[in-house]
Every structure is written in structure tokens, then in C-alpha cells.
Amino acid sequence: MQNCVTQGKGRVNFPFPYTPYSIQEDFMANLYDVLEAGKVGIFESPTGTGKSLSLICGALSWLRDFEEKKKQEEARLLADEHSGQDKQQQPTSCSAEASNCQGSAGELVWITEFMQKKEEQAMVDRLKEEQIRRKKREDRLEKIRHNVQLKYASKRKRLEDDETQRLLQLSKEILSTELGSDVLEQLDHEEEELILAEYESDEEKKGRQTALLEFLQSSFSFSSQIYYCSRTHSQLAQFVHEVQKSPFGEEIRLVSLGSRQNLCVNEEVRHLGAVQLINDRCVEMQKNKHGKKSEGEESEGKKRRVSRAVCPFYSYEQMQFLRDEVLVKVKDIEQLVALGKETKACPYYGSRYAIPAAQLVVLPYQMLLHESTRCASGIKLKDQVVIIDEAHNLIDTITCIYSAEVRGSQLCCAHSQLLQYMERYRKRLKAKNLMYIKQILYLLERFVSILGGNVNQNPNAQSISQAGTELKSINDFLFQSQIDNINLFKCVCILCKSYFLFMWQLFGFVERYGATSVVKINKEKQKMAGLQNFLLTLHQGPDKGEFRCRDGQPKMASPLMQIEGFLSALTSANQDGRVILNRQGTVAKSSLKFLLLNPAVHFAKVLKECRAAIVAGGTMQPVSDFREQLLSCAIGADRVVEFSCGHVIPPDNILPIILCSGPSNQQLEFTYQKRDLPHMMDEMGRILGNLCNVVPGGVVCFFPSYEYEKQVYTHWEGTGLLTRLATKKKIFQEPKKANQVEQVLAEYTKCIKRCSQVGGHVTGALLFSVVGGKMSEGINFSDDLGRCVVMVGMPYPNIKSPELQEKMAYLDKTMPRTAGQPPSKMLIENLCMKAVNQSIGRAIRHQKDFASILLVDHRYARPSVFNKLPQWIKERTEIKYTFGLAFAALRKFHHEKKSCYRSEAS
């Protein structure tokens, strides 16, 4: 049993697994106040200060108190029900008196009072129903928590079902060997699966919902909830482990959500590899389970019904059991998958059906921030709390989620497959579906045409006469493409509503006949010949989204998902985005890209629904971007609260220095024009050489880009500097490939540990990293792994990028100037400093850690730049205009820390 220390902060008590730091108490108290007031908070807490635990204990303490107040209010209203009935006589007499005195005016008062009384009674009835539901839910979960016999009974039933399935499969195999000729006759009937069922619009469906969703959510109504999201599944798993260790770990109802790729336990589906194919196959198997039989299947003329694959894990009873198990005990993604395999239930759907009864829902960015994904997952943010962690890149995340790109090869591929599908089944398709397919074909044709190509020719062989990049507004693009008269909303709706069914049928068509096989069509043979030649080229080289089938041939996921995303983006308001036409060499290499300029329009939907929102991170500075680009158009400035706390380390455990000149008194200015100069690279080399003489353990040096890091490395190699550095530190380079990062880090760590134990001339390691690379975020260079972090120059983004130029122009048009500076300049500076703050925060990871930080460029001393450093770093930063003063301070700092470290160790 974990011992919990309860710390008081004002009127609120925050359970905590240990005695919290004072900054953690302040964090929780401010968090509680923001949630209680229903505001939006921007919270900054440096890495190593226990931010996750502060979020957990602060937010769940508020939820505990909120639910208790809610129950008390319900009890009061129900207790006053009878007294309210007794008071009915007085309003009646009053209304009668008013009627005698005022005539028709009295009648209006009586009607108003009657309606008010009716609404109050309806509210009381709802409260009673909610109480009954809550009691049933709590009793059910308590019974499951303590009744082991239920688990054994469920396990026994699963074993019986497995045995039944095995016997059925054995009988099918025996029948198939004895009746081989009959089985062959099924092949013609299987084409029935490739015919698209008639599309029904929302109006035609009249709000029809999935029966399983209603069945599994019927017993559980939505609780007061907190939605916590972060960037990666590993970060979410780490958060769930913190919840398990917290004082709330035993009582909180937590649900972890994830993608099918992470949660699927059906090996037949998992082996597909590509996310899109996994999604499509999953939905297809559900259709097979619940879909109505076709007329052909029910006819007596058929000898055998068509056999369709269904998912054995998609079981009502077992998913209901998994749902309850998830709510009883906190589980992360890995534990959820293990439970799914054990119970033979789908973790993906089982976890989604647990959402209404959950108190804390943990999910990745995409599921919360993308509106259609949010709705499809059954997430309802109305009057709930949203916490977005690791939010330093929230603006970029929303921009990427709602931006879309489609290549010329994908457009031609989709057109070719769709055209062949339509020609083969033209006589069997419904008239409405035929019309929709023709509309989509026309859109694809126009998109290829605007890139300078022809859908009837091989895109790899079609050269682009005028290569380059062109930016257009949405309206201009629609007019130039000659699709301004088409209802894109309807086209998107068609693809969204029937996408999974339609995509898998189209993929089944390609899989059945092969992308290279000739589909026999009496008409337009010459036209189709060109398509066949193009489809031959699709298999010449693997592409993204492919997987290999049993015969070793690559098969491609349909590009309809990307096309649907691009069409959906084109329905945005004209001022909120731009279309980029990127013509490169051939049609296949060219692309159409939608760039979102206004992420606030999508984030506003989240803020308007939820009760309160918390945007948190280790380095949120500068916060002006969040206020101006995300919050200004959705909520008032008075509803936004900022909180930033210091670090738990002592002030003398960190030494940040802004270095303005090098050992030869050369001013340090690594601008794009000057950084390539040999004397500037030599000066940087001399700085590192001196650092390696006084800094123990590991030194991490960040460069603005991979290209510049390679250029400097090559230059130092030629001058012999690398050889001199290697006498003090073993040199490592950050790899570009993500799968090599772990290996380099392991070797880097091993080298430093060995040097600290053995001693000798080599005192550690020197790691060359890149700002914005794999090692600038999420990697811990704690203790000896990062005793000094060096930032070479200022990593400004490429202002020649068309996307960035368009974003700058948009901000200058829509945003006011700040301190006399145009918004575009502020954007460039903020992007740079966000990257810097993320990188230099890699070193200090816990209370007893120590490190020095060296910002190598005199421009860091400018007030506008200096003020954008994190507060806990800024207040301790020293500006050194000469290298001698900086070197003396560094030598003294590390000498003192080395002595303290040795005394503590002894």
C-alpha cells in the first residue's frame, strides 16, 4: 500500500504520493482554479519538476470535488421535490389574482409558471434516472472488481467457443476437400461483394447509428470527464504509469485510446502493415458480420452461400467484458492489448465503448484535435475538461492534421482503378452510385490536368514543361480546375460515409483481377490500353503504403483516403488556406498540397465545446503564438490564464551563458551569409576544443541543420580539429534515420559511463545533434550524458519556403503589430526560439542534476530574443562579451560541481 501525503493549499487538499515541491503545490492550486472557473490555462513546468504528477493530482482532485458537489446538488433538488409540490398552491392563487386584475397578462404569467414547473419536473426526472444509472454502473463495476468467479466463467466460455470454432474449421476443411468442384463455383458469386451498395445520404438515413454502439453504451451514461492527450503512444503510456502510481490509481476509471495499428489483435489484419489497409480491412470484416445478405445469396439457385471473413474478436459479449475490465483497473496500451488477446475481444472497440463511463480518457493528439476522428470515436467534449500535454508544437500539429497532399501518381492510380471498376460493373451499379463515381472521376481528371498531365497516359512518362511551385487561393484553384460548379461537400460526404466499404471493394477488385491484368471490356479498348500500361509501372518500385502478398508481389493501398482528405480541405473558407501546385519533372512526381493558414478555426471548436482547457508543456515560451494564433478568435483574453513555474534545481546547478565572441575575438554571428565562412567554422572549433578540456562527461552540440552539421564536420576533418577533439572526447553524430538513433544513444551512453569509471585522457563523449532532429525532443541527457549543451547559431526556419512565406503574409494581413514589429517577423523569431528552448531543455532532468548551457551567437543578447528564453533559464543567464570571461566561468562552475560530486559520492 502506497503511503500518500496530503498537502493543503488553501481550501483544497491534494493527495500526493510524496511530499510535493512548492512549485508543484502552486501548479496544482492554479490548475484547480482554472478548471473551477472554466477558463483556458497555458501551463509551463520544466522537465524534471514532476509536471505529469502535478497534472494528475491537481486535475483529479478537482474532478473528485466537482462530482461530490454535483451529487450534493442532486440530492438537494430531489429532497426539495415534495416541498416544491406544496408550493404549487401559492403561484396558482397569485396567477388567479393576477388574472382578475390584469386579464390576458395574468394568463401569460400562469403559462410561464406552468412551463417553468414542467421544466423543473423534467430535470428532477433526469436526475433520478441518472442516479439509477450511476448506481447500476458502480454496483456492476464493484461486483466485477471483487467477484473472481465471473472472470473464471468468462474464461471457461471463451475456451468452449475456441473449441467450437476449431471443430467448425475442421468440418469446413473436410467439406472443401470432398466438394472441391462446388467450392470453385463460388468464385463467380464472390463478385457480388465487389458491387457497391446504394449510397444513402444523411437525410435518407435519418440519423441511423450502429447497433453495437447503442448496445454497449446503453448501460453507461457519460460521466464528468477529463480528456488527456499527448503526441506519442510512449508518452501516453508513461502518463498512465504515473496515474497507476498516484493516490488515484486504484479508484479512477481510466480508458486508453489508440489507433487500430496499435490495438488490433487480429493477426490476419495486423500483417497488412499499412495503417490504411488495417483500417479498411477491419471495417470490411464488420460489414461481413452485420451486413445484409445479397439477393443472390438468398436465391435458391446457388449451391452454397458466399463465405465472407469476419473478425473473431468482434464479439458483443467479450467486448462488454473487456470494457468492464478496463474500467475496473487502470491499464495502458500494452496491457489493453494483452487483455484483448486473453479475452478474445477487440481492444480497439472495447476501449471506445468504455468512454461514457470513464473519468479519465487518455488519447493521442489526432483523435482529439481532428473533428471527424473525434466524432467517429464517440468522444463528446461538451462541458468536459481537455488537457493537452507536450503542447509546445500544438500549432504545427493542428496545421499538419488539417493540411493534405496528394501526388500525381496517386491521382492517376485512383482514376485508373476507379474507371476500370466502373466499366466492368456499369450495368450492375445503381444509377446514383454511377453518378457519384463519374463525379469523382471528373475531379481526378481535372486535378491531373492542372498539374499539366493527362489521366489516360502514364504519369511517369509525362514530362512537365513548366516545373516550379505555384500558390493559389482556394477559390482561384477551384475556378482554374473548372470544378467550382461541383458540390465538394457532397463528394466528401460520399467518400466519408461509404469510404471503407467502397475502398475495400475497389481494392478487392484490383486484388482479384490484378493491377496488370487486362479487364475485358468491349468498349473503349484503346482507351483502357493506356491505363494498363500505367498500372504496369505501379509495380516497378515499392511505394509508401505498400505491403507484399503471399506471391511476393507488392500491392498498394488505395489513394482514396488521401484524395478524400484533399477534397475535405478544399471545403475550408477561402481565407483559411492555400493550395500549392508543386510541378516537378513528371506528373507522377508532382503534387497538390493544401496548406492550412488558420489553425484557430479548428481549435475553436474544441474550446467552445469543453468546460475548460489546459495547454501544458515543459517549454511553452514564447506563449504569444498560442494567444494570437490559437486563442484570440475563439475566446476573450480575460478567459486565458498563464502559469509558469521555476525549476526544482538550486540556482547554482545551472550556468547559461550567451557567448558573443570567440577565442580570437571574432564576433559570433552564424547567419546564413556568414556561417559558411572558414574562419567562422574555425572559431567554433576552437570554442569546442576549450570546452572539452574543462567539461566532464558528455557535451551535446546542436547545429541548425543536418546540412550545416555535415559541412562543419567535413571542414574540421580537413583541418585536423576532429583529431584533436577526439583526444578528449569520443565523437558521435546524430543519424538521419530514426531506426539508428537508439543505437547511437546506447553507444554514446556506454562510452561516457566507461570513461567515468576507467578514467584516462578521454573524459567522455561529444555528440553532434541537429535542432528539430530526433535528439532535440523527448531524449533525456541527464547527469553525465549532458553536462554541457552548446547551441551553434540561431536555427531560423527557411524564409524562402513557399509555405512559410504564405503564412507570414497571412499573419501580416490578419494580426496586429506587436511592439512595432510585424507579425511575420515575430513568427520567425518565435519558431526559432521554440526550437532553441526545446533543445537546451534536454540537460536538466531532476533536482540534483547540473549542467552548463552555451548559446553561441551575439544575437541571443538582443532583448526581443533574450526575453523568449524560459523564465527559469533567463533569470540565471549571463551575457559574456569575451571568450575569456565565459571560459573562466565555465571552468569554475564545472570544477566546483566536480568537487561536490566527488564529496557526495564518497
Buried (B, 14 or more C-beta within 10 A) or exposed (E): EEEBEEBEBEEBEBBBBEEBBEBBBBBBBBBBBBBBEEBBBBBBBBBBBBBBBBBBBBBBBBBBBBBEEEEEEBEEBEEEBEEEEEEEEEBEEBBEEBBEEEEEEBEBBBEEBEEEBEEBEEEBEEBBEEBEBBEEBEEBBEEBBEEEEEEEEBBEBBEEBEEEEEEEEEEEEEEEEEEEEEBEEBEEBEBBBBBBBEBEEEEEEEEEEEEBEEEBBEBBBBBBBBBBBBBEBEBBBEBBBBBBEBBBBEEBBBBBBBBBBBBBBBEEBEEBEBBBBBBBBBBBBBBBBEEEEBEBBEEEEBEEEBEBEBBBBBBEEBBBBBBBBBBBBBBBBEBBBBBBEEBBBBBBBBBBBBBBBBBBBBBBBBBBBBEEBBEEBBBBBEEBBBBBBBBBBBBEBBBBBBBBBBBBBBBBBBBBBBBBBBBBBEEEBEEEBBEBBEBBBBBBBBBBBBBBBBBBBBBBEBEBEEBEEBBBEBBBBBEBBEBEEBEBEEBBBBBBBBBBBBBBBBBBBBEEBEBBEEBEEEEEEEEBEBBBEBBEBBBEEEBEBBBEEEEEEBBBBBBBBBBBBBBBBBEBEEBBBBBBBBBBEBBBBBBBBBBBBBBBBBBBBBBEBBBBBBBBBBBBBBBBBBBBBBBBBBBEEEBBBBBBBBBBBEEEBBBBBBBBBBBEEBEBBBEEEEBBEEEBBBBBBBBBBBBBEBBBBBBBBBBBBBEBBBBBBEBBEEBEBBEBBEEBBBBBBBBEEEEEBEEBBEEBBEBBBBBBEEEEEBBBBBBBBBBBBBBBBBBBBBBBBBBBBBBBBBBBBEEEEBBBBBBBBBBBEBBEEEEEEBBBBBBBBBBBBBBBBBBBBBBBBBBBBBBBBBBBBBBBBEEBBBEBBBBBBEEBBEBBBBBEBBBEBBBEBBEEBBEBBEEEEE
